[in-house]
Amino acid sequence: MVLTVWSHGMTSSQDIIDEMRLNINNNFLQRNIALLDSLNGNGVLQSLSCLYRGRVYHQLGVSLYLLDREEEAIEIFRDSVLWTWENCEVPLSEKANTIYNIGISYQYTDEPLRGKAYIDKALLIFEKDTSYTAEDLVLKYQGAGNYFADMHEIVRAESYYQSALQMYAAIPESKLERLDILNRLIILNLDLKRYEEAYSYYLMVLDALQSSEKNIEPVDQALLYLNGANVLLELGKNAAAKEAGFRALGLLNKTNQPGYYSNGLELLGMIEKKSGQFSDALLYYHQALVLRENNRNDMYSAQSRANALENISEIYYEQEEYIEAMDYIDRALMAINISTTMDSVHNPSTSISFLPLDLDVIRLLSIKSKIVMGLYNKENNEDLLNDVLLLYHKIDTIVNRSVIASRFDMSKLSLYEVIVKYYSDAVRDAIRLYRATGDISILKEAYYFSSKSKALILSSKIRSTRVREAYISKDLILEEKRLLDILNSLREKLMMHQDVPDSLLRNYVRAQLDLEVFVEKLETDYPEYYKSKYALIRPLGIKDIQDRLPEEQLIVEYCYTSDSLYSFWITRDSFFCSSVANDDWLRQNLDKFNVQCRDPLQIYEPNTGRRAYVALLSSGLKRLDKSVTDICVIPDGMIHSIPFDAMVSSSGDSHRYLVEDYVLSVSYSTQILFKPRNQNRSIEYIGFGTYYSSGLNEKLQEEAILPPGQNLPLFNIAEEEIQNAAKLWGGVSFTARDASVENFLRYVVRANILHLSLHGLVNYDDGFSSSLIFDDRNREFVLTALDLDTVSVQADLVVLSSCHSASGQIYQGEGVNGLSRAFLQAGASNVVSSLWSASERGSAQILSTLFTQMKKGQSPTRALQEAKYQYLNQATPSLSHPFYWANYILIGSIDQNASSEMSIIPFLGAILLAIATLMFWRYSRRKKM
């Protein structure tokens, strides 16, 4: 993506702009920096009009961006250009272009997601500016689509691409320009598995090709046909896919374009494989392999050879020829691991590898584990079982390194979402082995892989943030960050190149070495920090968990695989696994339960809640004794959205909700379930609440935070709710204009209980952009989940009485990326948040009881249960629907220092008995004396 350089008017000041633009076009970027210093030194810059002074700064910002000094460019665009133009008459589109450039610059910083708000805001200005031409606006839409595609925001990218397509339809002679967008839309829809939509775009491609074929390079046509063939293959149109594949090969030169030609051969092999024609598939794959073997120019040719060998291996696997399949998968592993050694069973060493290829290594090892399982089923050789588990542990090691090496949270999440499926495969295969052998150690291995897939990134971030400052100086932290930034920048450039230049590869290897030397020194000088940091990657073992659990506590951890939903059950004395089929019955019943709970206009059917209970809890609870009173759920996938409190645990006409029998809570992982309690809070309670102004919605829509046509209601009792709670605790309340982001950032670290009665906006496409809305009469009134990344929260409890605050973008295994996660990551021990938006009065009643019960000494989990229980006992039939009370959940940790109130009673009784005995003994002695 390229920044736009603006130039308007022809005045005496224009000579400066022309010179700076010429320097940019000739790549003399340093000259612009020197020119600005000169203009500042001789006073010329200050003599310019505000319009041209801003334009000079703009050219400097572009120069800094092109010099890869993006953070400096952002500062110039934001603090120099926009500040200079704040009270200056500037064309709307010109100002919007600077805002747009800020967004693009953020793409290449540590915080690429911050660019989204700027791009959205700029596009709103472009759209309103009637002087901005359709030809210019469509390019901005196309650029925004590319930006969001790179950020892995498929839905946003698609919407901009579609807008661009609609505009191109009204622009004559624009079919060529549409092809790039159509091709991207095909790829996006393939990724989303929306094959019919992808096919509709492919038909549009064919139409454009027929009328513009002579103007399009043959190789570009071939790539379009190859993408189309992939779509046709997914739709089962094998004959049409084969025709498109042959057409692509006819446009390619086998000698000059061996890579693309091999892609075509491999596609034809895939078509034959899907048709069950394995012999024909092997012929195509072997032809592709010969071409790959004859073109060994760079690391990507090694990757291509590995892919060709992998394809052949999978054909032999399908034919149950496991020895041949193993031979080719081992050759693939050797081809891709060009810089490392292989062990005695042909597995790569995981101590050193080339990070861009980690995903390929993980996939190849996964295929190898599948082949070993096939051999085990055929030979019944139990020695092979250990080989399968060892392969998954090797995958686990590579996952650890890849996730740690990725600098940005968004990159970590995107990477982890791709590879977490290998953990579910490991769980599935380990449980199969456990059921075949009855060996409990293998069941523990299955749980290890399930636990490892849960909130790895979140737990790593929490611990790393907490211990880093305790061990390492700020200067060393900044130096490590600098080296990581260099490495990741080079890594991203490598990933963008088809043919990697030798100089770039050398720079990457050098940067990797520099970081390794630095880390090795830190590990030597500060062993405790790195021990703590990397310890996060190892989940707790079953015995470690059991030793920390109170007697009444149960943990139920769920794990989705392709064919089953497994649940692991842990109490102080028990550990076992159960499962249900991951089928339509499960999905339909959980969906129906969810919908009925969230919609007060639907009649809540107890049998629906009962079926959810049977699917997720019934079988396991039957195996446990009656001492279990507290259940902590560690969800997976769609279970993150399930309100367990509203399940029905009884059958028949009279029904009991689960909340009437159990204290329920949620955690993302056992890694964060046993966090130590926070210290050094100076204020027991701090609350924020406001009524908002009548112009709230207009302001949010202007900032592209709220979609047009969507409106947030004004709060009626938020300030009253906050003030009452502050009075109860003797704490501090911030209302009206005082409910500001500024006050939040100033006081948040001091709160033991942090209560936010504010609007919350959930971004299901980008959890980092989910936000809290403070009082809008302040200049800054929006706080995003990403903003909380630099905030320290020491609260034992954060209460988010805002809409959907427990919702967000769900990442398989990692959990919900939204406001609740952001507060946990910032340091909060527990978060009470909402799965959906319920009535303001009902929510206030539940939260009021929650605080009252906590004031009496109850834990947050028991206080929330009591609040819901009291609500149900007092509610009229029309208001007892789960919609009004089951929305709040508690996400957090287990207090290891104290059991529940019920388990303390025998202990208190023993103390009282001892005191009474001592007093009687003293009284008896006194009388005798």
LOLUMMI-554928 format. One record per residue (C-alpha): residue in three letters; x, y, z negated. Coordinates in steps of 0.02 Angstrom, whole numbers, plus 32768, in hexadecimal, padded with zeros to 4 digits. Each point is the difference from the previous one (the first is absolute). Example, Ala and Ser with C-alpha at 12.3 -4.5 7.8 and 13.67 -1.06 7.14 Angstrom:
residues 2
ALA82677F1F7E7A
SER804580AC8021
end
This chain:
residues 929
MET800080008000
VAL804580AC8030
LEU7FE380A67FAA
THR7FB78088806D
VAL8067809F8017
TRP7F96809E800E
SER8026809F805F
HIS7F858090801B
GLY800E80B08044
MET808F80598055
THR804380887F8D
SER80B280317FCF
SER7FF57F7F7F77
GLN7FE07F7D8085
ASP80B87FF9802D
ILE80267FB37F56
ILE7F777F7E8016
ASP803C7FD780B1
GLU80B37FE87FC4
MET7FC87F8C7F74
ARG7F937F9C8077
LEU80917FF1807B
ASN80707FC17F74
ILE7F7D7F7D7FD4
ASN7FED7FC880B4
ASN80BD7FF08013
ASN80117FAA7F55
PHE806980917FBB
LEU7FA27FF57F5D
GLN8088803F7F8C
ARG800480A28064
ASN7F5080277FC5
ILE80347FEC7F4A
ALA80938075801D
LEU7F90807A805F
LEU7F86800B7F6F
ASP808F80227F87
SER8038808C8073
LEU7F518049800E
ASN7FF17FFE7F44
GLY80AB804E7FE8
ASN7FE780948075
GLY7F4C80207FC9
VAL7FB57FDD80AB
LEU7F8F7F767FBF
GLN7FAA80727F83
SER7FE580838087
LEU7F997F888069
SER7F447FFF7FF4
CYS7FB47F7B7F90
LEU7FC77FA2809B
TYR80AD7FF2804D
ARG80577FE77F59
GLY7F927F677FE8
ARG80287FC580B0
VAL80BB800C7FDF
TYR7FEA7F987F62
HIS7F997F848065
GLN808D7FE4807D
LEU80767FE57F6D
GLY7F897F7E7FB9
VAL7FFC7FA480A6
SER80BF80038006
LEU800E7FB87F51
TYR7F817F79802C
LEU80667FCE8099
LEU809D7FFA7F93
ASP7FA77F7E7F92
ARG7FF5807D7F72
GLU7F457FEA7FEE
GLU7FEE80377F4C
GLU805580A58029
ALA7F9080118099
ILE7F657FE87F93
GLU803D80867F89
ILE801C807A808F
PHE7F587FDC8053
ARG7FA0800A7F5C
ASP805C80837F99
SER804480718089
VAL7F907FF48099
LEU7F567FED7FAC
TRP802F80767F73
THR80368085807D
TRP7F5E7FE88060
GLU7F8E7FFE7F68
ASN7FC480B38018
CYS8034801080B6
GLU7F977FFF809D
VAL80357F5C8052
PRO7FA67F978083
LEU7FA37F757FA7
SER80497F77806C
GLU80B1803F7FE3
LYS7FEB7FF77F43
ALA7FAF7F558014
ASN80967FC58063
THR807380297F6D
ILE7F8D7FA07F8B
TYR80017F70807C
ASN80BE80038004
ILE80077FF47F41
GLY7F9B7F60800C
ILE80727FB68083
SER809B802F7F9D
TYR7FBD7FA47F67
GLN7FFB7F618068
TYR80BC7FEE7FEF
THR8013802A7F47
ASP7FED7F997F61
GLU7F4980337FFD
PRO7FBE7FE680B1
LEU7F4C7FF67FC5
ARG800080B67FCB
GLY7FFE802F80B7
LYS7F4F7FC1801B
ALA7FA880917FAC
TYR8063807D8069
ILE7FD97FA780A3
ASP7F487FF57FD6
LYS7FF980B77FCF
ALA8059803580A0
LEU7F887F9D806B
LEU7F6B80537FAE
ILE804980AB802E
PHE80247FCA80B3
GLU7F4D7FC28012
LYS7FB680A57FC3
ASP8071806B806C
THR7F9E801D80A0
SER809B80428059
TYR805C7F5B7FE8
THR7FF37F9D80A2
ALA7FBD7F4F800C
GLU80A37FCC8053
ASP806280387F67
LEU7F857FBB7F81
VAL7FFD7F53804E
LEU80BD7FF77FEE
LYS7FEE80297F47
TYR7F7F7F767FED
GLN80747F878057
GLY809180357F91
ALA7F947FEC7F63
GLY7FCF7F52803B
ASN80B77FD18013
TYR802780467F53
PHE7F777F9E7FA9
ALA802A7F638061
ASP80B3800E7FC1
MET7FBB80167F50
HIS7F9E7F5D8019
GLU7F5A805C7FEF
ILE7FAA7FA3808B
VAL7F5280497FE9
ARG803D80B57FFF
ALA80717FE18095
GLU7F727FB28062
SER7F8B80927FDF
TYR807F807D8046
TYR80257F938096
GLN7F467FF28026
SER7FEC80BC7FF0
ALA809080188079
LEU7FB07F85807B
GLN7F5C805F7FFD
MET805B80A38024
TYR80677FB3808C
ALA7F5E7FC78052
ALA7FD580B8801D
ILE80AE802B8043
PRO80167FDE80BB
GLU80927F938039
SER80257FBF7F51
LYS7FF87F44801A
LEU80BC7FEB7FED
GLU7FFF805D7F5A
ARG7F757F8E7FC2
LEU80637F61801E
ASP807580197F6D
ILE7F6D801C7F8A
LEU7FA17F6A8044
ASN80997F937FEB
ARG801380387F4B
LEU7F487FDF7FE0
ILE80137F508045
ILE80907FE07F87
LEU7FA2804C7F6C
ASN7F677F96801F
LEU806A7F658015
ASP804A80237F54
LEU7F5080147FBA
LYS7FC87F608056
ARG7F7880638059
TYR80167FA980A4
GLU7F6080388056
GLU802F80B67FE3
ALA80B07FDE803F
TYR7FB57FAF809A
SER7F9480998025
TYR809D806B7FFE
TYR805A7F848071
LEU7F738011807F
MET801D80BC7FFC
VAL80B97FDF801E
LEU7FD77F968098
ASP7F92808B8044
ALA808C80817FEA
LEU807F7F8B804F
GLN7F977FE1809B
SER7FF680B9802A
SER80B080327FC8
GLU80687F658021
LYS807A80568076
ASN802D80847F7E
ILE80297F857F74
GLU80A77FA67FF1
PRO7FF07F43801B
VAL804C7FDA7F56
ASP7F7F806F7FAB
GLN7F747FA9805D
ALA80477F587FCB
LEU7FFE802E7F48
LEU7F4A8035800F
TYR7FD47F59804F
LEU805F7FA27F77
ASN7F9E80597F78
GLY7F607FDD805D
ALA802F7F48800E
ASN80137FF97F43
VAL7F5080457FED
LEU7FB97F85807C
LEU80597F717FA9
GLU7FB3802F7F57
LEU7F5380048051
GLY80197F518046
LYS8005803F80B4
ASN80967F938027
ALA7FEF800480BC
ALA7FF680BE8005
ALA8091800B7F85
LYS806A7F91806F
GLU7FD4806A8099
ALA8035809F7FA2
GLY80A07FAB7FC8
PHE802F7FCC80B1
ARG7FD880B0803E
ALA807780477F7E
LEU808B7F888033
GLY7FE7803280B6
LEU802580B57FD1
LEU809E7FD97FA0
ASN80B07FDF803C
LYS80427F5F7FB1
THR80B580398012
ASN7FF280B77FCF
GLN7F767FEC7F7D
PRO80227F577FAF
GLY7FB680347F59
TYR7F5680338043
TYR80007F6C8078
SER801F7F8B7F6D
ASN7F6E80517FA5
GLY7F927FD48094
LEU803C7F4C8001
GLU7FE17FF07F45
LEU7F5180478015
LEU7FDB7F7C8084
GLY80447F7F7F86
MET7F88803F7F7A
ILE7F6E7FEF8079
GLU802E7F4C8028
LYS80197FDA7F48
LYS7F5480447FD5
SER7FB67F96808B
GLY80547F667FB7
GLN80777FEF8094
PHE809C7FE87F96
SER80707FBE808E
ASP7FDD8099806C
ALA801980717F6A
LEU80AB7FB37FE0
LEU8033802080B4
TYR7FDA80BA7FF2
TYR8053800B7F55
HIS809F7FAA803D
GLN800A80768097
ALA7FF080947F89
LEU80867FB67F8F
VAL807B7FF08092
LEU7FE880B98029
ARG8015802F7F48
GLU809E7F967FF1
ASN804C80558098
ASN7FE580AF7FBA
ARG8059800F7F5A
ASN802080BA7FF5
ASP7FC880387F54
MET7FA47FCD7F63
TYR7F58800B8058
SER80377F7D807F
ALA80257F917F6A
GLN7F5180237FC0
SER7FB77FD680AA
ARG80617F5C8009
ALA7FC17FD47F53
ASN7F4D80238037
ALA80167F908099
LEU80447F737F95
GLU7F73801A7F83
ASN7F7E7FEC808A
ILE804B7F5A8036
SER80087FC57F4B
GLU7F4780237FE7
ILE7FD37F99809B
TYR805E7F6A7FB9
TYR7FAA801D7F58
GLU7F557FFC8053
GLN80317F5A8051
GLU803A7FBF7F54
GLU80B07FEC8042
TYR804980467F5F
ILE80B77FD3801D
GLU8004806180A4
ALA7F9D808E7FAF
MET808080087F74
ASP80918006807A
TYR7FBA8097805D
ILE7FCD80607F63
ASP80B07FE77FBA
ARG8049804280A3
ALA7F8A80957FF3
LEU803E80247F50
MET80B57FF48039
ALA7FDC80748094
ILE7FB280887F96
ASN807C7FFA7F70
ILE8094803F8065
SER8058804D7F6A
THR7FEB7F7A7F7B
THR80277F4B7FDA
MET7F8E7F687FFD
ASP7FF87F827F74
SER80077F42800F
VAL7F487FF48032
HIS800D808B8081
ASN7FAD80887F98
PRO804B80AF8005
SER805D804B7F6F
THR7F9280887FB4
SER808E80647FB3
ILE801D806380A0
SER7F8B801C8091
PHE7FCC8084807B
LEU7F64804F7FB5
PRO7FA0802480A2
LEU80017F448020
ASP7FC47FCC7F53
LEU7F4C7FE98039
ASP803B7F8B8089
VAL80687F9B7F87
ILE7F6C7FF37F88
ARG7F8E7FC6808C
LEU807D7F7D803D
LEU80197FBC7F51
SER7F437FF67FED
ILE7FF47F9A80A0
LYS808B7F917FC1
SER7FA17FE07F5E
LYS7F697FCE806A
ILE806C7F85805F
VAL80457FB67F5E
MET7F4D7FEB7FC1
GLY7FD87FA480A1
LEU80957F8D7FE3
TYR7FC67FE17F4D
ASN7F517FD28039
LYS804B7F8A8081
GLU80897FB07F97
ASN7FBD80197F4D
ASN80B280297FC9
GLU7FF180617F5C
ASP80AF80498015
LEU7FB4806C8088
LEU7F8E80537F80
ASN809480577FB0
ASP8039803980AC
VAL7F598058801B
LEU8009805C7F5A
LEU80B680308020
LEU7FCF804C80A7
TYR7F7980687FAD
HIS807A803A7F7B
LYS80788034808A
ILE7F728063804F
ASP7FE0804C7F55
THR80B580397FF3
ILE7FFA805680AA
VAL7F5A80537FD3
ASN804F80457F61
ARG8091804C805E
SER7F948047808A
VAL7F8680537F89
ILE808A80487F94
ALA805F80418097
SER7F68805A8045
ARG800780B17FBA
PHE7F4E803E8018
ASP7F687FBC7FA2
MET7F9A8004809F
SER80857F9B805B
LYS80087F857F70
LEU7F437FE88003
SER7FF77FED80BC
LEU80917F847FFD
TYR7FB87F9F7F6E
GLU7F557FF48050
VAL80517FA58092
ILE80647F847F98
VAL7F8B7FE07F6D
LYS7FA87F798067
TYR809D7F967FEE
TYR7FE480007F44
SER7F4E7FC28018
ASP80457F768070
ALA807A7FD47F75
VAL7F727FF87F81
ARG7F997F928073
ASP808D7F858023
ALA803C7FF97F4B
ILE7F507FD67FC5
ARG7FF37F798085
LEU80A37FB87FBE
TYR7FC3800D7F4C
ARG7F617FA38029
ALA80657F7A8057
THR807C7FE97F71
GLY7FAA803F7F62
ASP80A480567FD0
ILE7FD480987F94
SER80A58054802E
ILE7FC3800D80B4
LEU7F5E80527FC4
LYS806E807F7FA6
GLU805B801B80A4
ALA7F5880238052
TYR7FD8807F7F79
TYR80AC80508015
PHE7FDB802380B7
SER7F5180407FD8
SER804180717F77
LYS808E803A806E
SER7F84803C8082
LYS7FA780707F83
ALA803180B77FF1
LEU80B87FE18020
ILE801A80B2803D
LEU7F9680517F79
SER80547FA37F71
SER80AB8023804A
LYS7FDA80B9800C
ILE7FBD80097F4D
ARG80987FAD7FB2
SER807F80558070
THR7FBA80AC7FD8
ARG7FFD7FDB7F46
VAL80B17FBE7FED
ARG805E80648083
GLU800F80A27FA2
ALA80307FA47F62
TYR809E7FB8804E
ILE803880668096
SER802D80B78012
LYS7F9A806F8074
ASP8095801B8075
LEU80157F45801B
ILE7F457FEA801D
LEU800780868087
GLU80997FB0804F
GLU7FAD7F56800A
LYS7F678052804D
ARG806D80578081
LEU80547F5D8034
LEU7F597FA7800A
ASP7FB9808C806B
ILE80917FF1807A
LEU7FED7F44800C
ASN7F448007801B
SER800F808A8080
LEU807B7F988064
ARG7F957F657FEA
GLU7F6880598048
LYS8067803B8095
LEU803B7F4E801D
MET7F4E7FC18000
MET7FD180808086
HIS80897FCD807B
GLN7FE97F75807F
ASP80BB7FFE8023
VAL8061802E7F64
PRO809680718021
ASP80A17FBF7FB4
SER801C80A57FA5
LEU7F567FF57FAB
LEU801E7F4D7FCB
ARG80AC802F7FB9
ASN7FB480907FA0
TYR7F7C7F8E7FB8
VAL80807F7F7FC8
ARG806A808B7FB5
ALA7F6C80497FA3
GLN7FD37F547FBE
LEU80B27FE97FC3
ASP800380AB7FAD
LEU7F607FD87FA2
GLU803F7F547FCD
VAL80A2804A7FBC
PHE7F9F80857FA0
VAL7F837F827FBA
GLU808B7F897FCF
LYS8054808B7F9E
LEU7F5B802F7FAB
GLU7FE07F4A7FD4
THR80AC7FF97FB0
ASP7FF180A67FA4
TYR7F477FF37FD1
PRO7FD57F477FF6
GLU7F6780187F91
TYR7FA98070807F
TYR80167F898091
LYS7FD57F6B7F93
SER7F5B80557FD6
LYS7FE1803980B1
TYR80167F578052
ALA7FAD7FA27F71
LEU7F5C80468040
ILE800B7F928097
ARG7FF47F637F95
PRO7F507FE57FBE
LEU7FE47FBF7F50
GLY7FFC7F447FE9
ILE7F697FA87FB7
LYS80517FE97F55
ASP803480B77FF9
ILE7F4D80338024
GLN7FB67F867F83
ASP8076803A7F76
ARG7FC180B38017
LEU7F467FDB8009
PRO7F8980197F6C
GLU7F9E7F637FD5
GLU7F5D80448046
GLN804A803C80A6
LEU7FE97FAB80A9
ILE8056803380A2
VAL7FAF7FCB80A5
GLU806C80258098
TYR7FB87FE980AF
CYS805C7FDA80A1
TYR7FB37FF880AE
THR80487F888080
SER7FC27FD980AF
ASP7F8C7F767FC5
SER7FE980157F43
LEU7FEE807B7F72
TYR806C7FC17F72
SER7FF4803A7F4C
PHE80857FE67F7A
TRP7FC37FF97F4B
ILE8074802D7F71
THR7FDE80067F45
ARG80787FEA7F70
ASP7FE77F438008
SER7FC27FDC80B1
PHE803A800F80B3
PHE7FA47FB78095
CYS7FC4802980B0
SER7F567FF48055
SER7FC6802A80AF
VAL7F6B80218071
ALA7FF87FFC80BC
ASN802680A68054
ASP7F687FF18071
ASP7F65805E8037
TRP7F9E7FCA7F65
LEU808080527F8D
ARG800E809F8067
GLN7F4580148018
ASN7FD67FE77F48
LEU808780777FC2
ASP7FCB80818081
LYS7F4A7FF17FCE
PHE802C80117F48
ASN806A80998022
VAL7F7A80568068
GLN7F767FE17F81
CYS806980467F72
ARG802C809F805F
ASP7F53802B8044
PRO7F7B80327F80
LEU7F7A7FF58087
GLN801F7F448013
ILE7FB27F8A7F82
TYR808A7FAC7F9D
GLU7FE37F438009
PRO80497FA27F6A
ASN801E7F68806F
THR8077806A8069
GLY806580297F64
ARG7FF87F4A7FCD
ARG80467FC380A6
ALA8091807B7FF2
TYR80217FBE7F4F
VAL7FFD7F4C803D
ALA80778028808F
LEU8081805E7F9A
LEU7FF67FD07F47
SER7F8B7F737FD1
SER806E7F67801E
GLY809680487FA5
LEU7FA1803F7F68
LYS7FB17F547FE8
ARG80AF7FB97FE4
LEU802B807B7F75
ASP7FCB80037F4B
LYS7F9180867FB3
SER809180647FB8
VAL8012806480A2
THR7FA980A87FF0
ASP806C806F8070
ILE80187FE580BA
CYS8081805D8067
VAL7FE67FEB80BC
ILE80918012807A
PRO7FA4801180A7
ASP80327FDF80B2
GLY7FB5804280A1
MET7F47802B7FF7
ILE7FF67FCC7F49
HIS804980AB7FD7
SER7F5480498022
ILE7F9A7F817F9A
PRO7FAB80407F5F
PHE801A7F667F92
ASP7F9B804D7F70
ALA7F607FF08066
MET80117F458021
VAL7F7C7F927FB1
SER80447F767F91
SER7F597FAC7FDA
SER7F7B7FAE806B
GLY7F4380057FF6
ASP7F86808F7FEC
SER8060805A7F76
HIS80AD80338032
ARG809980437FA7
TYR8080806E8053
LEU80B47FCA7FEB
VAL802680A37FA3
GLU7F8D7FC47F75
ASP80727F6A7FDD
TYR80B080378030
VAL807480957FF9
LEU8039801980B3
SER8094805F8048
VAL8065800380A1
SER80B980038025
TYR805E800080A4
SER80887F8A7FBF
THR80447FAB7F65
GLN809A806B8020
ILE7FA1809A7FC3
LEU7F8D7FA47F87
PHE807F80037F73
LYS804A80AE800F
PRO8042804D7F5F
ARG7F9580887FB1
ASN802A80B2802E
GLN804B80767F80
ASN801980BA7FDF
ARG7F4F803E8020
SER7FD980A07FA0
ILE7F468017802A
GLU7F827F767FDD
TYR7F8480348087
ILE800980728099
GLY7F6C80138074
PHE7FDE805A80A5
GLY7F5280268043
THR7FAA80858069
TYR7F5E80338056
TYR8059803480A3
SER7FCD8094806C
SER7F7780018082
GLY8085800A8089
LEU80587F5F7FCF
ASN7FCB7F9A8097
GLU802C8088807C
LYS80AF80107FB5
LEU801D7F448006
GLN7FC67FF880B4
GLU807080928032
GLU80947FA37FB7
ALA7FCD7F5F805D
ILE7FEE7FA87F58
LEU7F457FE18012
PRO7FB67FC980A7
PRO7F8480788051
GLY7F4D7FDE7FCC
GLN80317FAA7F5D
ASN7FDB80607F61
LEU802F7FE97F49
PRO7F7C802A7F7D
LEU802380807F79
PHE80167FB77F52
ASN7F7F802C7F7A
ILE80487FBA7F5F
ALA80BB7FE78022
GLU803780917F90
GLU7F887FC97F76
GLU80467F4E800B
ILE80B3803D7FEF
GLN7FDD807A7F72
ASN7FA17F7D7F9A
ALA808E7F828011
ALA808280847FD2
LYS7F9B802C7F64
LEU7FF57F477FCF
TRP80BC7FE8800D
GLY803880AD7FCB
GLY8050801180AA
VAL800D807E808D
SER7F838020808D
PHE801E805C80A3
THR7F60803B8057
ALA7FCE8078808C
ARG809A8057804B
ASP806E7FB67F77
ALA7FDF7F52804A
SER8090801F8078
VAL80897F9A804E
GLU807D80757FAD
ASN7FBD7FD97F51
PHE7FF77F478028
LEU80B77FFB8032
ARG803180657F67
TYR7FA47F997F7D
VAL7FEC7F508048
VAL809E7FB97FB1
ARG7FC2802E7F51
ALA7F597FA48004
ASN7FDA7F5C7FA9
ILE7F527FFC804E
LEU7FEF805A80A6
HIS7F4D801D803B
LEU7FDB804380AE
SER7F4880268023
LEU8021803A80B2
HIS7FD07FD280B0
GLY806B7F78804C
LEU80117FE580BB
VAL80317F53803D
ASN80617FE880A1
TYR7FE67F4B8035
ASP807A80128091
ASP808980527F9A
GLY7FFC7FE57F44
PHE808C807E7FE6
SER7F8880898039
SER7F777FD47F83
SER7FED809A7F93
LEU7FBA80547F65
ILE7FA980A78018
PHE8024807E7F76
ASP7FA680A87FEF
ASP7FFB804980AF
ARG800880B57FC5
ASN80BB7FE37FF1
ARG8072800E8097
GLU80417F4D7FEA
PHE7F737F8C7FCC
VAL80227F578053
LEU80727F7C7FB4
THR80227F65806B
ALA80387F547FCA
LEU80A480278058
ASP8017809D7F94
LEU7FFB7F927F64
ASP809E7FA9803C
THR806880867FAA
VAL7F9280147F65
SER80257FAD7F58
VAL7F647FBE7FA9
GLN80187FBF7F4E
ALA7F487FE27FD8
ASP7FC67F5D7FB6
LEU7F5A80208057
VAL7FD18064809A
VAL7F458012801E
LEU7FD0802C80B3
SER7F4780297FF9
SER8003802780BA
CYS7FB17FAC8096
HIS80517F608040
SER809F801E7F9B
ALA80207F447FF7
SER7FED7FF180BD
GLY807A801F808C
GLN80657FAC8087
ILE80107F467FD4
TYR80A77FAE8026
GLN7FFE7F427FF9
GLY805B7FCC7F61
GLU803980AE7FD2
GLY7F53803E7FCE
VAL7F9E80A18016
ASN806880958036
GLY7FA580967FB8
LEU7FED806D7F67
SER80007F757F7C
ARG809E7FB68046
ALA805280AC8008
PHE7FE0801E7F46
LEU80417F537FD1
GLN809B80208069
ALA801880A87FAB
GLY80067FA87F57
ALA7F4F7FEF7FBA
SER7FE27F617F9B
ASN7F457FF18027
VAL7F8B8053807C
VAL7F4280027FF6
SER7FBF802380AE
SER7F657FE9806B
LEU7FDD7F83808C
TRP7F74806D8042
SER7FA780A47FDE
ALA7F757FE97F80
SER7F8D80807FAD
GLU8056808E7FA3
ARG7F937FEB7F64
GLY80187F437FF6
SER80BC80118014
ALA800880867F7A
GLN7FA07F917F87
ILE80767F6C801A
LEU809C806B7FF0
SER7FBF80577F65
THR7FE67F577FAC
LEU80AC7FC7803D
PHE805480927FA7
THR7F967FEB7F63
GLN802D7F487FF1
MET80B88023801E
LYS7FF980857F78
LYS7FC27F777F8B
GLY809D7F9C8027
GLN7FCA7F8C808C
SER80747FDB8093
PRO7FD2805080A8
THR7FC97F568046
ARG7F897FDA7F6F
ALA7FC480B47FF9
LEU7FCE7FF980B9
GLN7FA67F5A7FE5
GLU7FA280497F6B
ALA7FD2809B8066
LYS7FB37F958089
TYR7FAB7F8F7F81
GLN7FAF80947FA8
TYR7FCB804B80A5
LEU7FA87F5E8032
ASN7FA77FF47F59
GLN7FBD80B1800E
ALA7FDF800E80BC
THR7F527FF5804A
PRO7FE67F72807E
SER8012807A8091
LEU80A9803B7FC1
SER80477F557FCD
HIS80327FDA80B5
PRO80BE7FDE8008
PHE8012809A806D
TYR7FED806F7F65
TRP807E7FAB7F8C
ALA806F7F7D8056
ASN8066807C8066
TYR808180237F7B
ILE80927F877FEE
LEU809D80057F96
ILE80A47FDF805B
GLY80997FEE7F94
SER80647FA27F80
ILE7FEB7F8C7F6C
ASP803580417F56
GLN80787F7A7FBF
ASN801280537F57
ALA7F4C7FE67FCC
SER7F7B7F7F8022
SER7F4A802C800E
GLU7F9980367F6C
MET7FB57F527FF2
SER80A87FAA7FF0
ILE8039807A7F79
ILE7F747FCF7F87
PRO80507F5D7FC2
PHE80A5805B7FEB
LEU7FAD808A7F99
GLY7FA77F7D7F99
ALA80A57FAC7FD7
ILE804A80A87FCA
LEU7F6B80287F91
LEU80097F537FB2
ALA80B980177FDD
ILE7FE180AA7FB0
ALA7F737FBB7F94
THR806E7F6F7FC7
LEU808E80767FD4
MET7F8D80727F9E
PHE7FB67F6C7F9F
TRP80AF7FBF7FD8
ARG803880AA7FBE
TYR7F6080127F97
SER801A7F527FB6
ARG80B580277FD1
ARG7FD080A47FAF
LYS7F807FAA7F8F
LYS807D7F7A7FCB
MET808380817FD3
end
